[in-house]
Amino acid sequence: MKNEDYDFLKTHVNGLDQISGRYHVWSNVLAYKKQSGSYAIRGVHPDYQQVEKLTLLNGRFLNENDQRYKRKNVLISKLVGDALFKTEDPLGKYIKINGMPFKVIGVFVDDDGRDDNMQLVYISIATAQTVFGGERNIHGMVVTVGDANEKEAKKIEDDIKTKMANLHRYDPEDENAMFFWNSVEEFTKFQKLFASIRLFIWVIGIGTITAGVVGVSNIMMIVVKDRTKEIGFRKALGATPGSIISLILQEAVLITAFAGYFGLVVGVGLLELVSDYIQTPFFREPEVVVSITLGATLLLIIAGALAGFIPARRAAAIKPIEALRDE
C-alpha cells in the first residue's frame, strides 16, 4: 500500500474514528553514549497513540508537525529508555539510530503489556519513509470505529474491502489479496466464549450447591432422629415449635457456613500460590472480588437454611409423648 491508500481511506470511508499507517524498520542499532541495542522502529501517524492505547509516562506523542516537516523526533518505550539511559532522564536527549541523531520527545508504556510493543520506538511515518528508503510505501494500516457494535464494524470492514478492491483492481472476496483483522469481531467471539464458560460454571455451581443442600439435609434428618428424646423433653418443658425450628436451622446454617468458609479460605490460598505463575495478557493479577465473596457467603447461608428447613419442620412436629416413648 501507499500513502495514497491512507488518504483514500481517511476521506472515503464513513465510520472511521482514528486511522494510522504503519511502516516497519527492523533491527536498527540505537545508541546513547556507550549504551546501544538493537530495536525495531515503527513509523506511524499521530492517531496511532489512540489506536494502540499507548500511555505516555513523559513528554508527548508524535504530532502533525512531526509528520508534515519530517522531523527526526523519536518516542521510546520505558524498556528502551531504561536500557539506553539507565537513570538519566531521556527527554530532550539525542540518540543515534544507525548513526543518525534523533531527539527523544516522549517515553511510553503499552497498556496491553505486550513485550513486542515494549521493544519498539516510534517515529513519524513520513520520517521513516524518507530516512529509511521507504518512498511512499505503507506496510499496514490500523483504524478504530468508535463505539460501533459488531454488525456496524463488520459493515465498515466490508466497505473498506470493497473500496480497496476497486482501487487496486482485485476481487474483494480474495482473502489472499489483502489481510484484514477485525478486533471488534474477535472481541465479540471472546465475549461469547466467556459467557458460555460463565454459564457452565453456574450450572456446575448450582448442581454442587444442590448436592450439598441434599447432603446437609440428610445429615440433619439423622440428627433430628438421634435427638428425638431431647426434642421431646424440650417440648414437654414448654419449648415452642418456633424455637425447635430455630435450633435446627442454626445448626444447619453453621455446618454449611463453616464448610463454605473453609473452602473459600483454601481457594484464596491456592489463588495466591499460583497467581505469580499465570501472569498472561488475559489473566493478570487474579484476585478475589469482595462483592463476590459476600455474595457467596449469603448464598451459603440461604443454602444452609434450605437444607435445615425440612428436618426442622419434622422436628417441630414431634409429639412429646411419642418422643419420650421412642427407643
Secondary structure, 3 states (H helix, E strand, C coil): CEHHHHHHHHHHCCCCCEEEEEEEEEEEEEEECCEEEEEEEEEECCCHHHHHCEEEEEECCCCHHHHHCCCCEEEEEHHHHHHHHCCCCCCCCEEEECCEEEEEEEEEEECCCCHHHHCEEEEEHHHHHHHCCCCCECCEEEEECCCCCHHHHHHHHHHHHHHHHHHHCCCCCCCCCCCCCCHHHHHHHHHHHHHHHHHHHHHHHHHHHHHHHHHHHHHHHHHHHHCHHHHHHHHHCCCCHHHHHHHHHHHHHHHHHHHHHHHHHHHHHHHHHHHHHCCCCCCCCCCCCHHHHHHHHHHHHHHHHHHHHHHHHHHHCCCHHHHHHCC
